[in-house]
């Protein structure tokens, strides 16, 4: 079931001073992640966040919302591959940073290709997310899929924004590819917290 309305999300994004694309052209997409504020800094290992997309076609708004994670899972937190620690994306608007590309050379996803993002780094493996040290750069913080229907995040995310269900991800990619054909291969990703709404 839907947790939010498009209007709530648009208002929250604008209230933070970010751009919400008003959809003068078809498929001018707003890709917005919503991190569950209720869990605080606990590593839940669950797909308890949302990924959303909103856009207009022929003047009509369309809104989709899917179960996802915006933060790493247990395996990612315990066995991270970056010496500085596991990445957790800092909520912000990352303008024009993303493009449709190959995720780890395996399949098409919406990938960090065109600019930097900022993450928190956590290397102490205590199952609580640290928010002290930030790191800005090209880290491959992509928007991709987990398994067919995944129950636990584990290492599907080491900072990536990850769909719980392949079916939902495929639906998202159809929209992303339509947007790419119209507007070119550059996307903005915005991450907010549920208590921003």
GROMACS elastic network, one bead per residue, 0.5 to 0.9 nm:
[ bonds ]
;  ai    aj funct       b0    kb
    1    65     6  0.87044   500
    2     5     6  0.74522   500
    2    64     6  0.84312   500
    2    65     6  0.65433   500
    2    66     6  0.82840   500
    3    50     6  0.87696   500
    3    65     6  0.80073   500
    4     7     6  0.83224   500
    4     8     6  0.65142   500
    4     9     6  0.71325   500
    4    65     6  0.80994   500
    4   197     6  0.85128   500
    5     8     6  0.52733   500
    5     9     6  0.65536   500
    5    10     6  0.87447   500
    5    63     6  0.79372   500
    6     9     6  0.52311   500
    6    10     6  0.61154   500
    6    11     6  0.86026   500
    6    52     6  0.88075   500
    6    53     6  0.87353   500
    6    54     6  0.69100   500
    6    61     6  0.86032   500
    6    62     6  0.83370   500
    6    63     6  0.60847   500
    6    64     6  0.85014   500
    7    10     6  0.50826   500
    7    11     6  0.61137   500
    7    12     6  0.85912   500
    8    11     6  0.52332   500
    8    12     6  0.62148   500
    8    13     6  0.87069   500
    8   197     6  0.63017   500
    9    12     6  0.50521   500
    9    13     6  0.61190   500
    9    14     6  0.85622   500
    9    32     6  0.81890   500
    9    34     6  0.89924   500
    9   196     6  0.88351   500
    9   197     6  0.65368   500
   10    13     6  0.52308   500
   10    14     6  0.61902   500
   10    15     6  0.85303   500
   10    20     6  0.63044   500
   10    21     6  0.89940   500
   10    30     6  0.89637   500
   11    14     6  0.52195   500
   11    15     6  0.59936   500
   11    16     6  0.87605   500
   11    20     6  0.87130   500
   11   197     6  0.78018   500
   12    15     6  0.50578   500
   12    16     6  0.65074   500
   12    17     6  0.89983   500
   12    18     6  0.89834   500
   12   192     6  0.81652   500
   12   196     6  0.59562   500
   12   197     6  0.53029   500
   13    16     6  0.54161   500
   13    17     6  0.68227   500
   13    18     6  0.55555   500
   13    19     6  0.70370   500
   13    20     6  0.65366   500
   13    32     6  0.86912   500
   13    93     6  0.88443   500
   13   190     6  0.80951   500
   13   192     6  0.75644   500
   13   196     6  0.83776   500
   13   197     6  0.85985   500
   14    17     6  0.50718   500
   14    18     6  0.52765   500
   14    19     6  0.62893   500
   14    20     6  0.64018   500
   15    18     6  0.73975   500
   15   196     6  0.86720   500
   16    19     6  0.89149   500
   16    92     6  0.89486   500
   16   192     6  0.89743   500
   16   196     6  0.84570   500
   18    92     6  0.83193   500
   18    93     6  0.64533   500
   18   190     6  0.82957   500
   19    22     6  0.88784   500
   19    93     6  0.81375   500
   19    95     6  0.89005   500
   20    23     6  0.88855   500
   20    29     6  0.89966   500
   20    30     6  0.66310   500
   21    24     6  0.81217   500
   21    28     6  0.64784   500
   21    29     6  0.68808   500
   21    30     6  0.62394   500
   21    55     6  0.79702   500
   22    25     6  0.85137   500
   22    28     6  0.75973   500
   22    29     6  0.88639   500
   22    30     6  0.88666   500
   22    55     6  0.78851   500
   22    56     6  0.80713   500
   23    26     6  0.62372   500
   23    27     6  0.69955   500
   23    28     6  0.50889   500
   23    29     6  0.74102   500
   23    30     6  0.89908   500
   23    55     6  0.60034   500
   23    56     6  0.53148   500
   23    57     6  0.80944   500
   23    59     6  0.78117   500
   23    61     6  0.83145   500
   24    28     6  0.74115   500
   24    56     6  0.78092   500
   24    59     6  0.79433   500
   25    28     6  0.59661   500
   25    55     6  0.89681   500
   25    56     6  0.72920   500
   25    57     6  0.76568   500
   25    58     6  0.82768   500
   25    59     6  0.83759   500
   25   182     6  0.86074   500
   25   183     6  0.88452   500
   26    29     6  0.84136   500
   26    55     6  0.70849   500
   26    56     6  0.53069   500
   26    58     6  0.65413   500
   26    59     6  0.76858   500
   26   179     6  0.78331   500
   26   182     6  0.78763   500
   27    30     6  0.89150   500
   27    54     6  0.84127   500
   27    55     6  0.52844   500
   27    56     6  0.57835   500
   27    57     6  0.63113   500
   27   175     6  0.74676   500
   27   176     6  0.82410   500
   27   178     6  0.68382   500
   27   180     6  0.86291   500
   27   182     6  0.74379   500
   27   183     6  0.81398   500
   28    54     6  0.83396   500
   28    55     6  0.56022   500
   28    56     6  0.68929   500
   28    57     6  0.88598   500
   28   179     6  0.64051   500
   28   182     6  0.84312   500
   28   183     6  0.73689   500
   29    53     6  0.64724   500
   29    54     6  0.57232   500
   29    56     6  0.78377   500
   29   175     6  0.84189   500
   29   176     6  0.78478   500
   29   179     6  0.68493   500
   29   187     6  0.80033   500
   29   188     6  0.84389   500
   30    52     6  0.79082   500
   30    53     6  0.53784   500
   30    54     6  0.52056   500
   30    55     6  0.63725   500
   30   187     6  0.85496   500
   30   188     6  0.73092   500
   30   189     6  0.74407   500
   30   190     6  0.79466   500
   31    51     6  0.74296   500
   31    52     6  0.58530   500
   31    54     6  0.69070   500
   31   187     6  0.80500   500
   31   188     6  0.68177   500
   31   189     6  0.53084   500
   31   190     6  0.63698   500
   31   191     6  0.86215   500
   32    50     6  0.84095   500
   32    51     6  0.60349   500
   32    52     6  0.51861   500
   32    53     6  0.61897   500
   32    54     6  0.83820   500
   32    93     6  0.88544   500
   32   188     6  0.87750   500
   32   189     6  0.60218   500
   32   191     6  0.56893   500
   32   192     6  0.73675   500
   33    49     6  0.75704   500
   33    50     6  0.57481   500
   33    52     6  0.60368   500
   33    53     6  0.86306   500
   33    68     6  0.85976   500
   33    69     6  0.87311   500
   33    70     6  0.70640   500
   33    91     6  0.88656   500
   33   161     6  0.79450   500
   33   189     6  0.77033   500
   33   190     6  0.62132   500
   33   192     6  0.62030   500
   33   193     6  0.81451   500
   34    37     6  0.87330   500
   34    49     6  0.58282   500
   34    50     6  0.50869   500
   34    51     6  0.63278   500
   34    52     6  0.78480   500
   34    69     6  0.89070   500
   34    70     6  0.76490   500
   34    91     6  0.89912   500
   34   190     6  0.86860   500
   34   191     6  0.59826   500
   34   192     6  0.51006   500
   34   193     6  0.52500   500
   34   194     6  0.56617   500
   34   196     6  0.89821   500
   35    38     6  0.89487   500
   35    48     6  0.78698   500
   35    50     6  0.67038   500
   35    51     6  0.87897   500
   35    69     6  0.76190   500
   35    70     6  0.61334   500
   35    71     6  0.81697   500
   35    91     6  0.84217   500
   35   191     6  0.72841   500
   35   192     6  0.62627   500
   35   194     6  0.57436   500
   35   195     6  0.87709   500
   36    39     6  0.62242   500
   36    40     6  0.78369   500
   36    48     6  0.64662   500
   36    49     6  0.52185   500
   36    50     6  0.79130   500
   36    70     6  0.88350   500
   36   193     6  0.62054   500
   36   194     6  0.52629   500
   36   195     6  0.78550   500
   37    40     6  0.55412   500
   37    41     6  0.85968   500
   37    49     6  0.89943   500
   37   193     6  0.57994   500
   37   194     6  0.53891   500
   37   195     6  0.59128   500
   37   196     6  0.88487   500
   38   194     6  0.79617   500
   38   195     6  0.81548   500
   39    42     6  0.59166   500
   39    43     6  0.80833   500
   39    44     6  0.73786   500
   39    48     6  0.88509   500
   40    43     6  0.86626   500
   40   128     6  0.88704   500
   40   129     6  0.85903   500
   41    44     6  0.88527   500
   41   127     6  0.85659   500
   41   128     6  0.53794   500
   41   130     6  0.73090   500
   41   131     6  0.84999   500
   42    45     6  0.89842   500
   42   127     6  0.63822   500
   42   129     6  0.62322   500
   43    46     6  0.83141   500
   43    71     6  0.82749   500
   43    72     6  0.76348   500
   43    73     6  0.65694   500
   43    74     6  0.66740   500
   43    77     6  0.81693   500
   43   127     6  0.52751   500
   43   128     6  0.56154   500
   43   129     6  0.65978   500
   44    47     6  0.83896   500
   44    48     6  0.81106   500
   44    73     6  0.70909   500
   44    74     6  0.76496   500
   44   127     6  0.84243   500
   44   152     6  0.88126   500
   44   153     6  0.86054   500
   45    48     6  0.85580   500
   45    69     6  0.86781   500
   45    71     6  0.86582   500
   45    72     6  0.73215   500
   45    74     6  0.54324   500
   45    75     6  0.84858   500
   45   151     6  0.87093   500
   45   152     6  0.54717   500
   45   154     6  0.60807   500
   46    49     6  0.83580   500
   46    68     6  0.84666   500
   46    69     6  0.71176   500
   46    73     6  0.72239   500
   46   151     6  0.67897   500
   46   152     6  0.50783   500
   46   153     6  0.55702   500
   46   154     6  0.84307   500
   47    50     6  0.80588   500
   47    67     6  0.60917   500
   47    70     6  0.82805   500
   47    71     6  0.89974   500
   47   150     6  0.82494   500
   47   151     6  0.72841   500
   47   152     6  0.67973   500
   47   153     6  0.64359   500
   47   162     6  0.82818   500
   47   163     6  0.78372   500
   47   164     6  0.61366   500
   48    67     6  0.66470   500
   48    68     6  0.63935   500
   48    69     6  0.61036   500
   48    70     6  0.86576   500
   49    66     6  0.84828   500
   49    67     6  0.60765   500
   49    68     6  0.51783   500
   49    70     6  0.63561   500
   49    71     6  0.86527   500
   49   194     6  0.85778   500
   50    65     6  0.64635   500
   50    66     6  0.54899   500
   50    68     6  0.50700   500
   50    69     6  0.68135   500
   50    70     6  0.78423   500
   50   163     6  0.84914   500
   51    64     6  0.82857   500
   51    65     6  0.57702   500
   51    66     6  0.52995   500
   51    67     6  0.65050   500
   51    68     6  0.59539   500
   51    69     6  0.79730   500
   51    70     6  0.82723   500
   51   161     6  0.80453   500
   51   162     6  0.83908   500
   51   163     6  0.75026   500
   52    63     6  0.72415   500
   52    64     6  0.54663   500
   52    66     6  0.63009   500
   52   172     6  0.88754   500
   53    62     6  0.81025   500
   53    63     6  0.58428   500
   53    64     6  0.54047   500
   53    65     6  0.67443   500
   53   172     6  0.78173   500
   53   175     6  0.87501   500
   54    61     6  0.69727   500
   54    62     6  0.54888   500
   54    64     6  0.65000   500
   54    65     6  0.88756   500
   55    60     6  0.82084   500
   55    61     6  0.56707   500
   55    62     6  0.54567   500
   55    63     6  0.68420   500
   56    59     6  0.55768   500
   56    60     6  0.51273   500
   56    62     6  0.58738   500
   56    63     6  0.88249   500
   57    60     6  0.53039   500
   57    61     6  0.65822   500
   57    62     6  0.74247   500
   58    61     6  0.84997   500
   64   172     6  0.84658   500
   65   168     6  0.89557   500
   66   163     6  0.72610   500
   66   164     6  0.80196   500
   66   165     6  0.84616   500
   66   168     6  0.65898   500
   66   169     6  0.84966   500
   67   162     6  0.87981   500
   67   163     6  0.63045   500
   67   164     6  0.57697   500
   67   165     6  0.76626   500
   67   168     6  0.84039   500
   68   145     6  0.87639   500
   68   161     6  0.71122   500
   68   162     6  0.53920   500
   68   164     6  0.50190   500
   68   165     6  0.81023   500
   69    72     6  0.75108   500
   69    73     6  0.85158   500
   69   153     6  0.73340   500
   69   157     6  0.77274   500
   69   160     6  0.81325   500
   69   161     6  0.57682   500
   69   162     6  0.53059   500
   69   163     6  0.66612   500
   69   164     6  0.74103   500
   70    88     6  0.76320   500
   70    89     6  0.72868   500
   70   157     6  0.79646   500
   70   159     6  0.71147   500
   70   160     6  0.65754   500
   70   162     6  0.66319   500
   70   191     6  0.82880   500
   71    87     6  0.79536   500
   71    88     6  0.53967   500
   71    89     6  0.70074   500
   71   153     6  0.86753   500
   71   157     6  0.65173   500
   71   158     6  0.71800   500
   71   159     6  0.55012   500
   71   160     6  0.68488   500
   71   161     6  0.68602   500
   71   162     6  0.84377   500
   72    75     6  0.80745   500
   72    76     6  0.56272   500
   72    77     6  0.64104   500
   72    86     6  0.75406   500
   72    87     6  0.73480   500
   72    88     6  0.65878   500
   72   153     6  0.68976   500
   72   154     6  0.72073   500
   72   155     6  0.67937   500
   72   156     6  0.74923   500
   72   159     6  0.53697   500
   72   160     6  0.72967   500
   72   161     6  0.86510   500
   73    76     6  0.52565   500
   73    77     6  0.61649   500
   73    78     6  0.87023   500
   73   152     6  0.73738   500
   73   155     6  0.56919   500
   73   156     6  0.72072   500
   73   157     6  0.61633   500
   73   158     6  0.72299   500
   73   159     6  0.89751   500
   74    77     6  0.51092   500
   74    78     6  0.61595   500
   74    79     6  0.84627   500
   74   125     6  0.89204   500
   74   127     6  0.72365   500
   74   152     6  0.85587   500
   74   153     6  0.71011   500
   74   155     6  0.69490   500
   75    78     6  0.50995   500
   75    79     6  0.57035   500
   75    80     6  0.76582   500
   75   153     6  0.80096   500
   75   156     6  0.85277   500
   75   157     6  0.88641   500
   75   158     6  0.86833   500
   76    79     6  0.53508   500
   76    80     6  0.51133   500
   76    81     6  0.82621   500
   76    86     6  0.67254   500
   76    87     6  0.89421   500
   76   153     6  0.84222   500
   76   154     6  0.58899   500
   76   156     6  0.75456   500
   76   157     6  0.64472   500
   76   158     6  0.51180   500
   76   159     6  0.84677   500
   77    80     6  0.58466   500
   77    85     6  0.80229   500
   77    86     6  0.58356   500
   77    87     6  0.86470   500
   77   122     6  0.77186   500
   77   123     6  0.77168   500
   77   124     6  0.85188   500
   77   125     6  0.58493   500
   77   126     6  0.83848   500
   77   127     6  0.70133   500
   77   129     6  0.87183   500
   77   154     6  0.82183   500
   77   155     6  0.79112   500
   77   158     6  0.73313   500
   78    86     6  0.84220   500
   78   123     6  0.84033   500
   78   124     6  0.84134   500
   78   125     6  0.52617   500
   78   126     6  0.83452   500
   78   127     6  0.80825   500
   79    86     6  0.83334   500
   79   125     6  0.84297   500
   79   155     6  0.82340   500
   80    83     6  0.76792   500
   80    85     6  0.63516   500
   80    86     6  0.52602   500
   80    87     6  0.85226   500
   80   123     6  0.81192   500
   80   155     6  0.83588   500
   80   158     6  0.68681   500
   81    84     6  0.87407   500
   81    85     6  0.75922   500
   81    86     6  0.73266   500
   81   158     6  0.83499   500
   82    85     6  0.54881   500
   82    86     6  0.64281   500
   82    87     6  0.82732   500
   82   123     6  0.89875   500
   83    86     6  0.82331   500
   83   123     6  0.78482   500
   84    87     6  0.86662   500
   84   121     6  0.63135   500
   84   122     6  0.72985   500
   84   123     6  0.63997   500
   84   135     6  0.89342   500
   85   120     6  0.86396   500
   85   124     6  0.77117   500
   85   125     6  0.88100   500
   86   120     6  0.79780   500
   86   121     6  0.54344   500
   86   122     6  0.52198   500
   86   123     6  0.62449   500
   86   158     6  0.59027   500
   86   159     6  0.69791   500
   87   119     6  0.55856   500
   87   120     6  0.56835   500
   87   122     6  0.67614   500
   87   135     6  0.85619   500
   87   139     6  0.86091   500
   87   141     6  0.85215   500
   87   157     6  0.89438   500
   87   158     6  0.58151   500
   87   160     6  0.82737   500
   88   118     6  0.85938   500
   88   119     6  0.51726   500
   88   120     6  0.52039   500
   88   121     6  0.66626   500
   88   122     6  0.80518   500
   88   129     6  0.80829   500
   88   131     6  0.88266   500
   88   158     6  0.73010   500
   88   160     6  0.78957   500
   89    92     6  0.85386   500
   89   117     6  0.75720   500
   89   118     6  0.62443   500
   89   120     6  0.63943   500
   89   141     6  0.78120   500
   89   159     6  0.59696   500
   89   160     6  0.77436   500
   89   161     6  0.85679   500
   89   191     6  0.81673   500
   90   117     6  0.81075   500
   90   118     6  0.57869   500
   90   119     6  0.50488   500
   90   120     6  0.63947   500
   90   131     6  0.88349   500
   90   134     6  0.83085   500
   90   191     6  0.76531   500
   90   192     6  0.89359   500
   91   118     6  0.85885   500
   91   119     6  0.87296   500
   91   190     6  0.72820   500
   91   192     6  0.53032   500
   91   193     6  0.72027   500
   92   117     6  0.88305   500
   92   118     6  0.84852   500
   92   189     6  0.83770   500
   92   190     6  0.57861   500
   92   191     6  0.54144   500
   92   192     6  0.67103   500
   93   188     6  0.71498   500
   93   189     6  0.59835   500
   93   191     6  0.63468   500
   93   192     6  0.84123   500
   94    97     6  0.58946   500
   94    98     6  0.81892   500
   94   115     6  0.82999   500
   94   116     6  0.79216   500
   94   117     6  0.66262   500
   94   118     6  0.89950   500
   94   187     6  0.87158   500
   94   188     6  0.55742   500
   94   189     6  0.52724   500
   94   190     6  0.60046   500
   94   191     6  0.83778   500
   95    98     6  0.80656   500
   95   115     6  0.84517   500
   95   186     6  0.88513   500
   95   187     6  0.71110   500
   95   189     6  0.66315   500
   95   190     6  0.80385   500
   96    99     6  0.80681   500
   96   114     6  0.67905   500
   96   115     6  0.74369   500
   96   186     6  0.52928   500
   96   189     6  0.77250   500
   97   111     6  0.83341   500
   97   112     6  0.58555   500
   97   113     6  0.62223   500
   97   116     6  0.67996   500
   97   117     6  0.78503   500
   97   186     6  0.67590   500
   97   187     6  0.62535   500
   97   188     6  0.60026   500
   97   189     6  0.75013   500
   98   101     6  0.88422   500
   98   110     6  0.61953   500
   98   111     6  0.52623   500
   98   113     6  0.55621   500
   98   114     6  0.58728   500
   98   115     6  0.75896   500
   98   142     6  0.80481   500
   98   143     6  0.89306   500
   98   185     6  0.80125   500
   98   186     6  0.55473   500
   98   188     6  0.61534   500
   98   189     6  0.71423   500
   99   109     6  0.82025   500
   99   110     6  0.54051   500
   99   111     6  0.53751   500
   99   112     6  0.65603   500
   99   113     6  0.60568   500
   99   114     6  0.70810   500
   99   180     6  0.83505   500
   99   184     6  0.89223   500
   99   185     6  0.52691   500
   99   187     6  0.58224   500
   99   188     6  0.88142   500
  100   108     6  0.65886   500
  100   109     6  0.56308   500
  100   111     6  0.60163   500
  100   112     6  0.88404   500
  100   113     6  0.86744   500
  100   173     6  0.86081   500
  100   176     6  0.75655   500
  100   177     6  0.74299   500
  100   180     6  0.77083   500
  100   185     6  0.63596   500
  100   186     6  0.76614   500
  100   187     6  0.83737   500
  101   105     6  0.85234   500
  101   107     6  0.80316   500
  101   108     6  0.54201   500
  101   109     6  0.57295   500
  101   110     6  0.61734   500
  101   111     6  0.58825   500
  101   112     6  0.87100   500
  101   113     6  0.80170   500
  102   106     6  0.61077   500
  102   107     6  0.51657   500
  102   109     6  0.59169   500
  102   110     6  0.80211   500
  102   111     6  0.73616   500
  103   106     6  0.56844   500
  103   107     6  0.55880   500
  103   108     6  0.60165   500
  103   109     6  0.57107   500
  103   110     6  0.78506   500
  103   111     6  0.67092   500
  103   140     6  0.84771   500
  103   142     6  0.72161   500
  103   143     6  0.85785   500
  103   144     6  0.72264   500
  104   107     6  0.75568   500
  104   140     6  0.87977   500
  105   108     6  0.82243   500
  108   111     6  0.86192   500
  108   144     6  0.83314   500
  108   173     6  0.81156   500
  109   142     6  0.73473   500
  109   143     6  0.62619   500
  109   144     6  0.54104   500
  109   145     6  0.81131   500
  109   169     6  0.86972   500
  109   173     6  0.69815   500
  109   176     6  0.89984   500
  110   113     6  0.88967   500
  110   142     6  0.60653   500
  110   143     6  0.51451   500
  110   144     6  0.67339   500
  110   173     6  0.78313   500
  110   176     6  0.78174   500
  110   187     6  0.81780   500
  111   114     6  0.87473   500
  111   140     6  0.67004   500
  111   141     6  0.68692   500
  111   143     6  0.59962   500
  111   144     6  0.79271   500
  112   115     6  0.69631   500
  112   116     6  0.77928   500
  112   117     6  0.81262   500
  112   138     6  0.71562   500
  112   139     6  0.75450   500
  112   140     6  0.53125   500
  112   141     6  0.56842   500
  112   142     6  0.54403   500
  112   143     6  0.81795   500
  113   116     6  0.83590   500
  113   138     6  0.75371   500
  113   140     6  0.73922   500
  113   142     6  0.88013   500
  113   186     6  0.89086   500
  114   138     6  0.86252   500
  114   186     6  0.76151   500
  115   137     6  0.75884   500
  115   138     6  0.67418   500
  116   136     6  0.62196   500
  116   138     6  0.51593   500
  116   139     6  0.79617   500
  117   135     6  0.83294   500
  117   136     6  0.55628   500
  117   137     6  0.56677   500
  117   138     6  0.66727   500
  117   139     6  0.77216   500
  117   141     6  0.78341   500
  118   134     6  0.65363   500
  118   135     6  0.56002   500
  118   137     6  0.66386   500
  118   138     6  0.88735   500
  119   133     6  0.83558   500
  119   134     6  0.54969   500
  119   135     6  0.53808   500
  119   136     6  0.63752   500
  119   137     6  0.85700   500
  119   139     6  0.89715   500
  119   159     6  0.78135   500
  120   129     6  0.85069   500
  120   130     6  0.70886   500
  120   131     6  0.56861   500
  120   132     6  0.68484   500
  120   133     6  0.55979   500
  120   135     6  0.62372   500
  120   136     6  0.88434   500
  121   129     6  0.85763   500
  121   130     6  0.70871   500
  121   131     6  0.74689   500
  121   132     6  0.77434   500
  121   133     6  0.57299   500
  121   134     6  0.60975   500
  121   135     6  0.68181   500
  122   125     6  0.74064   500
  122   128     6  0.87177   500
  122   129     6  0.64822   500
  122   130     6  0.54719   500
  122   131     6  0.77541   500
  122   132     6  0.84241   500
  122   133     6  0.77124   500
  123   126     6  0.85394   500
  123   130     6  0.84706   500
  124   127     6  0.82707   500
  124   128     6  0.87764   500
  124   130     6  0.85558   500
  125   128     6  0.76480   500
  125   129     6  0.87831   500
  126   129     6  0.80245   500
  130   133     6  0.77158   500
  131   134     6  0.75386   500
  136   139     6  0.84287   500
  138   141     6  0.77879   500
  139   142     6  0.86118   500
  139   159     6  0.86760   500
  140   159     6  0.85507   500
  140   160     6  0.75985   500
  141   157     6  0.88928   500
  141   158     6  0.81711   500
  141   159     6  0.58238   500
  141   161     6  0.71674   500
  142   159     6  0.81212   500
  142   161     6  0.61949   500
  142   162     6  0.80047   500
  143   160     6  0.60123   500
  143   162     6  0.57267   500
  143   163     6  0.77807   500
  144   160     6  0.73536   500
  144   161     6  0.65023   500
  144   162     6  0.50348   500
  144   163     6  0.62984   500
  144   169     6  0.70979   500
  145   148     6  0.83915   500
  145   156     6  0.79532   500
  145   161     6  0.83687   500
  145   162     6  0.51620   500
  145   164     6  0.66533   500
  145   165     6  0.69076   500
  145   166     6  0.59016   500
  145   168     6  0.86572   500
  145   169     6  0.59724   500
  145   170     6  0.86345   500
  146   149     6  0.73889   500
  146   150     6  0.62753   500
  146   153     6  0.78292   500
  146   156     6  0.57770   500
  146   157     6  0.84218   500
  146   162     6  0.62136   500
  146   163     6  0.59327   500
  146   164     6  0.56850   500
  146   165     6  0.66859   500
  146   166     6  0.67943   500
  146   169     6  0.88895   500
  147   150     6  0.52292   500
  147   151     6  0.89293   500
  147   156     6  0.83700   500
  147   163     6  0.87385   500
  147   164     6  0.71884   500
  147   165     6  0.67329   500
  147   166     6  0.64856   500
  148   164     6  0.77624   500
  148   165     6  0.54856   500
  148   167     6  0.75071   500
  149   164     6  0.58472   500
  149   166     6  0.66204   500
  149   167     6  0.84561   500
  150   153     6  0.72360   500
  150   163     6  0.87932   500
  150   164     6  0.54566   500
  150   165     6  0.65931   500
  150   166     6  0.89165   500
  151   164     6  0.74881   500
  152   155     6  0.89456   500
  152   156     6  0.86206   500
  152   164     6  0.85694   500
  153   156     6  0.55160   500
  153   157     6  0.65364   500
  153   162     6  0.84580   500
  153   164     6  0.81897   500
  154   157     6  0.70608   500
  154   158     6  0.87805   500
  155   158     6  0.61068   500
  156   160     6  0.78965   500
  156   162     6  0.71167   500
  157   161     6  0.68781   500
  157   162     6  0.65143   500
  158   161     6  0.89496   500
  159   162     6  0.89676   500
  162   165     6  0.89836   500
  162   169     6  0.85947   500
  163   166     6  0.69900   500
  163   168     6  0.70093   500
  163   169     6  0.59204   500
  164   167     6  0.89940   500
  164   168     6  0.78236   500
  164   169     6  0.81361   500
  165   168     6  0.54039   500
  165   169     6  0.64580   500
  165   170     6  0.87955   500
  166   170     6  0.60901   500
  166   171     6  0.86314   500
  167   170     6  0.52031   500
  167   171     6  0.63891   500
  167   172     6  0.87906   500
  168   171     6  0.51132   500
  168   172     6  0.62895   500
  168   173     6  0.87422   500
  169   173     6  0.62048   500
  169   174     6  0.87884   500
  170   173     6  0.50627   500
  170   174     6  0.63706   500
  170   175     6  0.88918   500
  171   174     6  0.53561   500
  171   175     6  0.67373   500
  171   176     6  0.88779   500
  172   175     6  0.53305   500
  172   176     6  0.62213   500
  172   177     6  0.87355   500
  173   177     6  0.59921   500
  173   178     6  0.84884   500
  174   177     6  0.53104   500
  174   178     6  0.63662   500
  174   179     6  0.87660   500
  175   178     6  0.51405   500
  175   179     6  0.62409   500
  175   180     6  0.86436   500
  176   179     6  0.50492   500
  176   180     6  0.61204   500
  176   181     6  0.87150   500
  176   187     6  0.86564   500
  177   181     6  0.62253   500
  177   182     6  0.87539   500
  177   185     6  0.85239   500
  178   181     6  0.52276   500
  178   182     6  0.65265   500
  178   183     6  0.86792   500
  179   182     6  0.52650   500
  179   183     6  0.58222   500
  179   184     6  0.73412   500
  179   185     6  0.80675   500
  179   187     6  0.88346   500
  180   183     6  0.52923   500
  180   186     6  0.71388   500
  180   187     6  0.82817   500
  181   184     6  0.58614   500
  181   185     6  0.75371   500
  182   185     6  0.88868   500
  183   186     6  0.77319   500
  184   187     6  0.85974   500
  192   195     6  0.84185   500
  192   196     6  0.66399   500
  192   197     6  0.84996   500
  193   196     6  0.53125   500
  193   197     6  0.74550   500
  194   197     6  0.55903   500
